[in-house]
């Protein structure tokens, strides 16, 4: 991997001590939380970070992509020109142009609303957006809010949820994202699976039938495309899962959520120490045991995403308690082949779950294999009617 240069890491909403350390890719600021623990799991944060192995603080903040610490794009720090970083221009949106419609959810940071936004697009008078609010911001939180906005402004890809800008004239502070009509992918999979009637909030749900192989491959290939982009930007996500992907019209899938997954999907996380919540069912052995997070650990998580897709949103290791899951993964056991999963897809999962990180499949190779399989099963996209 080319030298990604210095990467500065900032954690919002809490006092943080910053230390300087070097890794193979260059100098990295390491986050030290207020709490301490003998457990190697304790110092893990989630989210998009540089490919170096980091010790991170006990608490991560919630921002638009997922609950992540803030990282400035390491591409700006190449060739030693860290003092000449180009300015990032975050779009500022007037409060009067944002009309809240209804609440979509709530996280530790504040609430997420469906809203109408005026003067955002040159071709539309108004458009639907998702608005994330930051409640009770301190001065430090306001500064970190700006840094988060800069990070999101620089993460632009067709399979990453689009960030439009901020509204900072008054409180609450607001981040504005594109609205993905069909919500998170996990909920979508359950709604289009064989158990839809009993799995979606206990309410009868009209669906257009179960997802077929071509649609499953189409979903997976879009997530892989988003992951290739993140890897090209030298970012490691650390919490890839179907709950952190969103679904729009025409079976469009993008990586990104609004930081609510630890509230809505609390059983998917294992609480360690004070506030740290780890998605252990999606984590490889080296992340669980040694808190090592790399592009290769994201590939392991992608294998679990494939398993989720082909089980219509089941929880990995659903039959086991968290401590049993940790034991299984660290001892080398892997998830069983889903009932509707072709052997070629399960072989791909097994390629993602190699114990040695360097032996795992490359995400670009995964996408090529998915495209080859899609040609054999032409994509049929009208599942949404």
Protein Blocks (a to p, Z undefined) as FASTA:
>chain_A
ZZebjaddddehiaddddddddfkbccdddddfbdcfblklmpcedjddfbdcdddfbdc
ddfklccdddddfklmgghiamlcccdddddddfklpccfbdfbdcfkbccdddddehkb
fkbfbdcddddddehiafklmmmmmmmmmmmmmmgcfkbccdfbdcfebcdddddddddf
klpfklmmmmmcfklmmmngoiacddebjadfklmmmmmmmmmmmmmmmmmnopafklac
fklcccdehhiaceddehlmmmmmmmlpccehjllccdfklpcfklmmnopacfklmmmm
mmmmmmmmmnnopaehklbcfklmmmmmmnopacdddfklcfklmmmmmmmmgfblklpc
cfklmmmmmmmmmmmmccdfklnZZ
